[in-house]
Amino acid sequence: MVRKLTLARLVNRPVARLVARPVATLLLAVPMAAAAYITDITVTRVQPFADGASFGDAGAYERVSGTARGELDPFDVRNRGIVNLDKAPRNSGGNVEYTVEWDMLRPVRGGNRKLLYDVTNRGRKFVLHWLLDGAGPTANNPLTAADAGNALLLRQGWTILWSGWDPEAPKANHGLSLTVPAARNGAQPIVRIVRDELVSGTRGPVLQDFTLAFDALTQFKDDARLTVRRKEADPRVPVPAAEWEFKDARTVRILTQGNAGRGPAAGSLYELHYRAANPKVLGIGFAATRDLVSFFRYERESMLTRQPNPAGSGIQSALAVGISQSGRYLRDHIAQGFNQDEGKRKVFDGVLAHISGVGRVFLNAEFGQPARTNTQHEDHLYPENAFPFSAARMPDPVTGTTGALLRGDAYDPLLIEVNTSTEYWQKGASLLHTDPLGTRDVALPAGARAYLVAGTQHGGRVGQTAARGPCANERNPHNPAPALRALLMALDQWVERGTAPPDSNVPSFRDETLVAPDSAHFPKLPGFEVARQANELVLFGDWVQPKPDTSKRYVPLVPAVDPDGNEVAGIRLPDIAAPLATYTGWNLYKRPFPEGELCDRDGSFSAFAATRTEREQAGDPRLSLQERYASHAAYVERVKTVVDRLVAARLLLKEDADAYIARTGSDAVKKRFAN
């Protein structure tokens, strides 16, 4: 088939192919199936970062924001996996167009010529707050030195990039999004019955109004069906028509289910089946990231408008960091082949995925819902967990297939996967390094590593408190960021110098540190609710009418614990290796939420008693601080031993080791030993 060769399709060939070649020669040489790339880059704002403050030897930074327009050739083999791309409207050149928002922190003087791409999470920037301990409230609009936290990456001269990849990501509070077309069946819209799960109070405030994933085709209640159940395994009960209504095409209001007859019952699972139309081609999000990062990495300027590459020229390597949903996005980016651009160039040299478990994102699908995240209680029957789970190639007795997350080609990035205890209980993380039925350890390939940050919950980061929220136990405030910083630096050295990172550090059968959830032998603590069951991973077929098949079940396992209830495997930061408390990655809901269910992705915390008398009076089996350390000075020496060992193992940076030691002298810590 002959297709028109547009200027946009011509000028966005890789720059190296265009240098010193006359236009006439180009027109003859470029094949009609020329690849399409970023066609235009626009800078909308440039402003000094942190009022022009200098970050070590790297100097000053500036914040640059803009948009990019791209085109995709639906016939290119690297794009054919994008669901419904062939049903999207095309321009005169036969390509599908999109627009992506991007944001960047760049060193004014050029920096270290390395690019770090922080995959946005529901439109939000994460790396400054979650990895660098930056200010939380302003993390999505970084302007001050406080937003940069300890500024590790800035001091080293990294260029940090963010962009939108989810067309449904919230744009409020400086969220980054992506504009893509909707698919159609020729002249006719695509219409399908979809399922929306609606829950109040578990992952946010108690609601009465719920925003649907899609516009309802009609607002007639006869054209929809609403059910409710208290727990995931409970039968679905129809909600009478008088107890709910469409507020508009995108909003459903629950009228009289709970809360003294007003609004939905807290934590109950409502499901609305309704007709929706015009699904966006969401899988373009993968290609948009691929092509935008490749532009910033490889190109000198926008060939259409001659706009200079805002990242400068000569970027030598590119790493990606993804946290939670963003980590799951990166796992999919690799598995679906998007680490190779249309010019056959590698996008990311290295990837660090944190707290993603074995999940993917429900993105590259008709009527996908990428904001969903599977837990024991909620979003349990949406596509997220699919074989292959591990970077290691292996057979799957559940589906009868064989595969690996890595593709085994020249475009695989070096891969580091980091998880907390929560991902073992909620996200099947043990399947990264065991067979699908949880019977044996599996060795990862040379280009992959896996780590557990022991005693940490999914949302662990700086500033977390032990406030219970909807959970029965106090929540886990442990911050895993010091380990993440060390592993990110190890990934950089792996890419730049070929220096392999520390060996994988996860619970295993070999060390007898990987166990079934009901065999964890957690100590009996006074007033403390204990989890006995992890989130199960079973095949369930179609997500609109899911039918879980318990005969087709994967077997996730969890980390073993010591007599204190702290995990014995993984990276044990000082709070776990020289503990003042018990830290877990699981918690349970309390009333009025569904009691006994795992409390979303939260962990638990329980401080040790100060003295033997205090613990005996409470009936606490764990040694008190007095019995454990004898004195504050002895505790300080224990912390010094722990951090020295971690630094030697390249699992902690020296500056973070010094910070841990300094923290032992804080008034809060000294007060614990005052008795």
Secondary structure by P-SEA (a helix, b strand, c coil): ccccccccccccccccccccccaaaaaacccccccccccccccccccccccccccccccbbbbbbbccccccccccccccccccccccccccccbbbbcccccccccccccccbbbbbccccccccccccccccccccccccccccccccccccccbbbbbbbbccccccccccccbbbbbbbccccbbbbbbbbbbbbccccccccccccccccccccccccbbbbbbccccbbbbbcccccccccccccccccccccccccccccbbbbbbbbbcccccccaaaaaaaaaaaaaccccccccccccccccccccbbbbbbcaaaaaaaaaaaaacccccccccccccbbbbccccccccccccccccccccccccccccccccccccccbbbbbcccccccccccccccccbbbbbbccccccccccccccccccccbbbbbcccbbbbbcccccccccccccccccccccbbbcccaaaaaaaaaaaaaaaaacccccccccccccccccccccccccccccccbbbbcccbbbbbbcccccccccccbbbbbbbbbbcccccccccccccccccccbbbbcbbbbcccccccccccccbbbbbccccaaaaaaacccccccccccccaaaaaaaaaaaaaaaaaaccccaaaaaaaaaaaacaaaaaaacc
